[in-house]
Amino acid sequence: MSAGANFSTTITANQYAAIETECASVLQFQHGPSNVAQATTVRRKRGPSLSRRKGQNGTVYQRNRRQTDKWLPNEPAYGRYWEDTPNGRTKRAIPLGLHRTRTLAYQKLQQHIAAEGINDAETFAVNTRPAVTFRQQGRVWMKSLSERRRRPVRPATIDNYQWLLDSRLLDYFGEMPIADISNGAVKKFVDALVGEGKVGPKTIKEYVGVVKLVVASAIDEDGDQLYPRNWNHDFIGMPIVDRSRQRRPTITAAGVEHLLATVNANRYYVLFAALAGLGLRVEEILALRVSHVSEDGRVVHVRRSIYFRTREDLEGTKTKAGIRDVDVPAPLAALLRLQVGSRTSGYLFTTKSGRPLSERNVLRMLYRHDIKGGFRMFRRFRVETLRKAGVPEHLIRYWIGHSSHDDEIGQATRNATVTDLYAAGVKNDVQWRQEWCEKAGLGFTLVSPVLPKYASNTRREYAASLPIGLHGLQNRLPGRFVESATSALQ
């Protein structure tokens, strides 16, 4: 009998139970709840990786023939290889033409694979990245405009970009992957706009500009563009903006005088006279405070602007050159002093509650007097007046707030020359500026407003106190000024 058989016959059931109880007491097993969390199996999601495959070599073949069949030099050859996409790998076949041997056809396929960058790590990363649509990247780009520290974009510009996206771009490119937006895709979009005949070249240029910015905003963790493009305007068919055919409405001296004669509110009389006599942007003139006007009213300090949607008072103006000191002709200076009165704080042009005037209400007042053309017509009128008086061009740019010198990173803007940079300090000569301001004048006459029969005594007293009269070389002087501006300057 074996030892195992003898052992099995000597242990009874009772003895086995006793041994099991003794082992449990020694090991001290605890069957209660444990504080240790149960281990779970975590599978690491593995995305596509170029290091886990040897690369693409591809194969060459001839149609309806096996790889073991004899190569036919007179039959066309084809190449086949795998192409990486965000949705996985797909087969791609290309024609290679006629080749005497299989080896020559294979060499042609290798040249194509190298030119396409199929085995390039950077191309592989771009092709296998999850597809981002134009709509998604557009949201990322719009969010970055207001958050970036370098050259932050003003709210009005952001609103304009959003309007361009909402009006047409999102409808056309919204669900298209950024990787597919190329010269060909933009060409189809431009052809569609030109075919409609409702959009001008300038607007088409703005649409395409936003498309470029959205595509360029897709960057990797190192700040490099994911989809660099070499935009070809000739291929796209980008219309050329003909500045001579652009609509630039302006107002005449007779139009300004008609507006001043018919306006029925004191603050609007001064506001429209200042718009035509100073050439400020409407967001700049509505942001003027009492402290921005000098004591004699001869200088207006432009430092802030009003955002028309929220009526928020913002630091700075549209451009860096917009922060300036604008000289005021004498009759308009008297009008500004009258508008300031005894006030020491607050906005220059306010509502009854003390808030700045709304740009919409000012525009509505213009429409009420049948004057349509926007606020820029007053700026154009002022530039025409200054040019007719022979004011130096750099002084005109300074008063209007157009940039003409190097910006903050040293890049020359417009046609600035070294001489312009040397003479930049001329604008600090207040006496010289005011001499030219008086020579140029207003360009229109401060006419007396036509008061209705029910006008109050306060309104009549205000109209009587206005500095009515002629001023400057460019005033409309019927029958009293016949010599030329050149002889008058002499």
C-alpha positions in Angstrom: 0.0 0.0 0.0 1.3 3.5 -0.8 1.9 6.3 1.7 -0.8 8.4 0.2 -3.3 5.6 0.6 -2.2 5.0 4.3 -2.6 8.8 5.0 -6.1 9.0 3.5 -7.3 6.1 5.7 -6.0 7.6 9.0 -7.8 11.1 8.8 -11.4 11.1 9.7 -14.1 13.7 8.9 -14.0 15.0 12.4 -10.3 15.3 12.4 -10.4 17.3 9.1 -12.9 19.8 10.5 -10.7 20.3 13.6 -7.7 21.0 11.5 -9.6 23.6 9.3 -10.8 25.4 12.4 -7.3 25.6 13.9 -5.9 27.0 10.6 -8.5 29.7 10.4 -7.7 30.8 13.9 -4.0 31.0 13.2 -4.4 33.0 10.0 -7.0 35.3 11.6 -9.1 35.8 8.4 -11.5 38.8 8.6 -14.6 38.7 6.6 -15.8 42.3 7.4 -15.7 45.3 5.0 -12.3 46.5 3.9 -11.1 50.1 3.3 -9.0 49.1 0.3 -10.7 49.9 -3.0 -11.1 47.0 -5.4 -8.5 47.1 -8.2 -9.9 47.7 -11.6 -8.4 47.0 -15.0 -7.6 50.2 -16.9 -6.9 49.9 -20.6 -4.8 52.7 -22.0 -6.3 54.0 -25.2 -3.7 53.7 -27.9 -4.1 56.1 -30.8 -2.3 55.8 -34.1 1.4 56.0 -33.8 4.0 56.0 -36.6 6.5 54.2 -34.3 4.4 51.1 -34.2 4.6 50.4 -37.9 7.5 50.2 -40.3 6.3 52.7 -42.8 4.7 52.6 -46.2 6.4 51.0 -49.1 3.3 50.2 -51.2 2.9 47.7 -54.0 2.8 48.0 -57.8 0.5 46.0 -60.0 -1.1 45.7 -63.4 -4.8 45.3 -63.7 -6.2 41.8 -64.1 -2.8 40.3 -63.4 -1.2 38.6 -60.4 2.0 39.5 -58.7 3.6 36.2 -60.0 2.6 36.9 -63.6 5.2 38.2 -66.1 5.5 42.0 -66.2 4.2 43.5 -69.4 6.0 46.8 -70.5 3.1 47.9 -72.7 0.5 47.7 -69.9 0.0 50.7 -67.5 1.2 50.2 -64.0 -0.5 51.3 -60.8 0.6 51.8 -57.2 -1.3 51.0 -54.0 -0.6 52.1 -50.5 -2.3 52.9 -47.2 -3.2 56.5 -46.3 -3.7 57.7 -42.7 -6.8 59.7 -42.0 -8.6 60.9 -38.9 -11.1 58.0 -39.4 -8.4 55.3 -39.8 -6.3 53.9 -42.6 -7.7 53.8 -46.2 -6.3 52.3 -49.3 -5.2 54.6 -52.1 -4.4 53.7 -55.7 -2.6 55.9 -58.2 -1.6 55.5 -61.9 2.1 55.2 -62.6 2.1 55.1 -66.4 4.1 52.7 -68.6 7.4 51.2 -67.2 9.7 48.6 -68.7 10.1 46.7 -65.5 8.4 46.2 -62.1 11.4 47.8 -60.4 11.1 51.1 -62.3 7.4 51.2 -61.5 8.2 50.6 -57.8 10.8 53.4 -57.8 8.1 55.8 -59.3 5.8 54.8 -56.4 8.5 55.4 -53.8 9.0 58.9 -55.2 5.3 59.7 -54.9 5.2 58.4 -51.3 8.1 60.6 -50.4 6.6 63.6 -52.1 3.3 63.2 -50.3 5.1 62.8 -46.9 3.3 59.5 -46.2 6.1 58.3 -43.9 6.8 61.7 -42.4 6.1 62.0 -38.7 4.7 65.5 -38.9 2.4 64.7 -41.8 1.3 61.6 -40.0 0.4 63.6 -36.9 -1.7 66.1 -38.9 -3.5 63.4 -40.9 -4.4 61.3 -37.9 -5.5 64.2 -35.6 -9.3 64.3 -34.9 -11.0 66.4 -37.6 -11.8 69.9 -36.4 -14.5 71.7 -38.3 -14.5 75.3 -39.3 -17.4 76.0 -36.9 -15.4 74.6 -33.9 -12.2 76.4 -34.8 -14.1 79.6 -35.4 -15.4 79.5 -31.8 -11.8 78.9 -30.5 -10.5 81.8 -32.6 -13.3 84.2 -31.5 -12.6 83.4 -27.9 -8.9 84.0 -28.3 -9.4 87.5 -29.8 -10.6 89.0 -26.5 -8.2 87.0 -24.3 -4.8 87.5 -26.0 -2.3 89.8 -24.3 -0.6 91.0 -27.5 -2.6 93.5 -29.5 -6.0 92.8 -28.0 -8.9 93.3 -30.5 -11.5 96.0 -29.7 -15.1 94.9 -29.2 -16.4 96.6 -32.4 -13.9 94.6 -34.5 -14.9 91.3 -32.7 -18.5 92.1 -33.5 -17.6 92.6 -37.2 -15.8 89.3 -37.3 -18.8 87.6 -35.7 -21.2 89.1 -38.2 -19.0 87.9 -41.1 -19.1 84.4 -39.6 -22.8 84.3 -39.0 -23.9 85.9 -42.2 -22.2 83.5 -44.7 -19.1 81.7 -43.6 -20.6 79.3 -41.1 -23.3 78.3 -43.5 -20.8 77.5 -46.2 -17.7 76.2 -44.3 -19.4 75.3 -41.0 -19.1 71.5 -41.1 -16.1 71.4 -43.3 -12.9 70.1 -41.7 -10.1 72.8 -41.4 -7.8 70.4 -43.2 -10.0 70.5 -46.3 -10.2 74.4 -46.5 -7.6 75.1 -49.2 -7.3 77.4 -52.2 -9.8 75.3 -54.1 -12.5 75.5 -51.4 -12.1 79.2 -51.1 -12.2 79.6 -54.8 -15.6 77.9 -54.9 -16.8 80.3 -52.2 -15.6 83.4 -54.0 -17.1 82.2 -57.3 -20.5 81.8 -55.5 -20.3 85.3 -54.1 -19.3 86.9 -57.4 -22.1 85.0 -59.1 -24.7 86.4 -56.8 -23.7 90.0 -57.7 -24.8 91.3 -54.3 -21.5 91.4 -52.6 -18.8 94.0 -53.4 -15.0 93.3 -53.8 -14.2 94.9 -50.4 -16.7 92.7 -48.6 -15.5 89.5 -50.4 -12.0 90.4 -49.3 -13.2 90.7 -45.6 -14.9 87.3 -45.9 -11.8 85.6 -47.2 -9.6 87.4 -44.6 -11.7 85.8 -41.8 -11.3 82.4 -43.4 -7.5 82.8 -43.5 -7.4 83.9 -39.8 -9.5 80.9 -38.7 -7.4 78.4 -40.5 -4.2 80.0 -39.2 -5.5 80.0 -35.6 -5.3 76.2 -35.5 -1.9 75.6 -33.8 -0.2 72.8 -31.9 1.3 72.8 -28.4 4.4 74.5 -29.8 2.5 77.4 -31.4 3.1 76.1 -35.0 0.3 76.2 -37.5 -1.3 72.8 -38.0 -2.5 73.6 -41.5 -0.1 76.1 -43.2 -1.4 77.5 -46.4 0.1 79.4 -49.3 -2.9 81.4 -50.5 -3.0 82.0 -54.2 -5.2 85.0 -54.9 -4.9 84.6 -58.7 -6.1 81.0 -58.5 -8.9 81.9 -56.0 -10.0 84.8 -58.3 -10.0 87.4 -55.6 -11.6 90.6 -56.9 -9.4 93.7 -56.9 -10.8 96.5 -54.7 -11.0 99.6 -56.9 -11.0 102.5 -54.5 -12.2 104.9 -57.1 -15.5 102.9 -57.4 -16.1 102.6 -53.6 -19.0 104.5 -52.2 -17.8 107.3 -49.9 -20.7 109.6 -49.2 -19.9 113.1 -47.9 -21.8 116.1 -46.9 -21.5 119.6 -48.3 -21.4 123.0 -46.5 -25.0 123.6 -47.5 -25.9 120.3 -46.0 -24.3 121.1 -42.7 -25.9 124.5 -42.5 -29.3 123.0 -43.3 -28.8 120.5 -40.5 -27.9 123.2 -38.0 -30.8 125.4 -39.0 -33.4 122.6 -38.6 -32.2 120.7 -35.6 -34.4 121.3 -32.6 -32.2 120.3 -29.7 -29.3 122.3 -28.3 -27.0 119.4 -27.7 -27.5 118.1 -31.2 -26.7 121.5 -32.7 -23.3 121.6 -30.9 -22.7 117.9 -31.7 -23.3 118.2 -35.4 -21.2 121.4 -35.6 -18.4 119.6 -33.8 -18.6 116.5 -36.0 -18.2 118.7 -39.1 -15.7 121.1 -37.7 -13.4 118.7 -36.0 -13.7 115.4 -37.9 -13.8 113.2 -34.9 -15.1 109.7 -35.0 -18.6 109.4 -33.5 -17.4 107.0 -30.8 -14.7 109.5 -29.9 -16.9 112.6 -29.7 -19.6 110.8 -27.6 -16.9 109.8 -25.1 -15.7 113.4 -24.6 -15.9 114.6 -21.1 -16.0 118.2 -19.8 -12.4 117.7 -18.6 -11.3 116.9 -22.2 -12.1 120.4 -23.4 -9.5 123.1 -22.5 -10.6 126.2 -20.6 -10.7 128.4 -23.6 -12.2 125.6 -25.7 -9.4 125.8 -28.3 -8.2 122.2 -27.8 -10.1 118.9 -27.4 -8.2 116.0 -25.9 -9.3 112.7 -27.5 -8.5 109.9 -25.1 -11.5 107.5 -25.0 -14.3 106.0 -27.1 -17.8 104.6 -26.6 -18.7 101.1 -27.7 -22.0 101.6 -29.5 -23.6 98.2 -28.5 -23.2 98.4 -24.7 -22.4 102.2 -24.5 -19.3 101.2 -22.5 -16.7 103.9 -22.0 -13.4 102.3 -23.2 -9.8 103.4 -22.7 -8.2 104.4 -25.9 -9.6 104.8 -29.4 -9.8 102.8 -32.6 -6.1 103.0 -33.3 -3.0 104.2 -31.4 -2.9 107.3 -33.6 -6.5 108.2 -32.4 -5.1 109.5 -29.1 -4.5 113.1 -30.0 -5.1 116.8 -29.3 -7.4 118.4 -31.9 -7.4 122.1 -32.3 -10.7 123.9 -32.5 -11.5 127.0 -34.6 -12.6 130.1 -32.6 -16.4 130.1 -33.3 -16.6 126.4 -32.5 -14.5 126.9 -29.4 -17.1 129.4 -28.2 -19.8 126.9 -28.9 -18.0 124.2 -26.9 -17.6 126.6 -24.0 -21.3 127.3 -24.1 -22.0 123.5 -24.1 -19.7 123.1 -21.0 -21.3 125.9 -19.1 -20.6 125.7 -15.4 -20.1 122.0 -15.3 -16.9 120.5 -14.0 -17.5 116.8 -14.6 -19.5 114.4 -16.7 -19.9 113.8 -20.4 -19.9 116.8 -22.9 -23.0 115.5 -24.7 -25.4 113.7 -22.4 -29.0 112.7 -22.0 -31.2 114.2 -19.3 -30.1 111.4 -17.0 -26.4 112.2 -17.5 -25.5 109.2 -19.6 -23.6 109.6 -22.9 -25.8 110.0 -26.0 -26.6 106.8 -27.9 -25.0 106.5 -31.3 -28.3 105.0 -32.6 -30.3 108.1 -31.4 -27.8 110.4 -33.1 -28.1 108.5 -36.3 -31.9 108.6 -36.0 -31.7 112.4 -35.7 -29.8 112.6 -39.0 -32.3 110.4 -40.7 -35.1 112.6 -39.4 -33.5 115.5 -41.3 -33.2 113.4 -44.4 -29.4 113.2 -44.2 -28.2 109.6 -44.9 -24.6 108.6 -45.4 -23.4 107.7 -41.9 -21.1 109.5 -39.6 -17.9 109.3 -41.7 -19.3 111.8 -44.1 -18.5 114.5 -41.5 -14.9 113.2 -41.4 -14.6 113.3 -45.1 -16.0 116.9 -45.2 -13.4 118.0 -42.6 -10.5 116.4 -44.6 -11.7 118.2 -47.8 -11.8 121.5 -45.9 -8.3 121.1 -44.6 -6.9 120.1 -47.9 -8.5 123.1 -49.7 -6.8 125.3 -47.2 -3.4 123.8 -47.9 -2.9 122.4 -44.4 0.2 120.1 -44.3 -0.6 116.5 -44.9 1.0 115.1 -41.7 -1.0 117.7 -39.7 -4.2 116.5 -41.3 -3.4 112.9 -40.5 -2.7 113.9 -36.9 -6.0 115.8 -36.4 -8.1 113.1 -38.1 -6.3 110.3 -36.2 -4.8 108.3 -39.1 -1.6 106.5 -38.4 1.5 107.6 -40.4 4.5 106.5 -38.4 6.1 103.3 -37.0 3.9 101.2 -34.8 4.9 99.6 -31.5 7.0 96.9 -33.1 8.9 99.2 -35.4 7.1 98.4 -38.7 6.5 101.4 -40.9 2.8 102.1 -41.7 1.6 103.7 -44.8 4.3 105.8 -46.6 6.2 107.2 -43.6 9.7 108.4 -44.5 12.7 109.1 -42.3 11.9 112.8 -42.7 8.5 112.2 -41.3 10.0 110.5 -38.3 12.4 113.4 -37.7 9.6 115.9 -37.9 7.2 114.0 -35.6 7.7 116.6 -32.9 6.1 119.3 -35.0 2.7 118.3 -33.7 3.7 119.5 -30.3 3.9 123.1 -31.5 0.5 124.3 -30.3 0.8 127.8 -31.7 1.8 126.5 -35.2 -1.2 124.1 -35.1 -3.7 126.7 -34.2 -2.4 129.1 -36.9 -3.3 126.4 -39.5 -6.5 125.7 -37.7 -7.6 129.4 -38.0 -6.5 129.5 -41.7 -8.6 126.4 -42.5 -11.6 127.5 -40.5 -14.8 125.5 -40.2 -15.8 125.2 -43.9 -19.4 126.1 -43.1 -21.3 128.9 -41.4 -22.7 128.6 -37.9 -26.3 129.5 -39.0 -29.0 130.4 -36.5 -31.5 127.6 -35.9 -35.0 128.2 -37.1 -37.1 128.2 -34.0 -40.7 127.0 -34.0 -43.5 129.3 -32.7 -43.8 127.2 -29.6 -40.1 127.4 -28.7 -39.5 128.2 -25.0 -37.7 131.3 -23.8 -34.7 129.2 -22.7 -34.4 127.8 -26.3 -34.6 131.3 -27.7 -32.0 132.6 -25.3 -29.7 129.8 -26.3 -30.1 130.5 -30.0 -29.4 134.2 -29.4 -26.2 133.3 -27.6 -24.8 131.2 -30.4 -21.6 132.5 -32.1 -23.3 133.1 -35.4 -21.1 134.3 -38.3 -18.4 133.5 -40.8 -15.0 132.1 -40.1 -12.0 130.8 -42.0 -10.9 130.6 -45.6 -13.2 127.7 -46.5 -16.5 129.3 -45.3 -19.1 129.9 -47.9 -18.7 133.7 -48.5 -21.2 134.6 -51.2 -20.0 137.7 -53.1 -17.4 138.7 -50.5 -14.4 136.5 -51.1 -13.2 136.3 -54.7 -9.4 136.0 -54.3 -7.9 132.6 -54.3 -6.7 130.8 -51.2 -3.1 131.1 -52.2 -3.2 134.9 -52.4 -5.1 135.1 -49.1 -2.4 133.0 -47.4 0.2 135.5 -48.7 
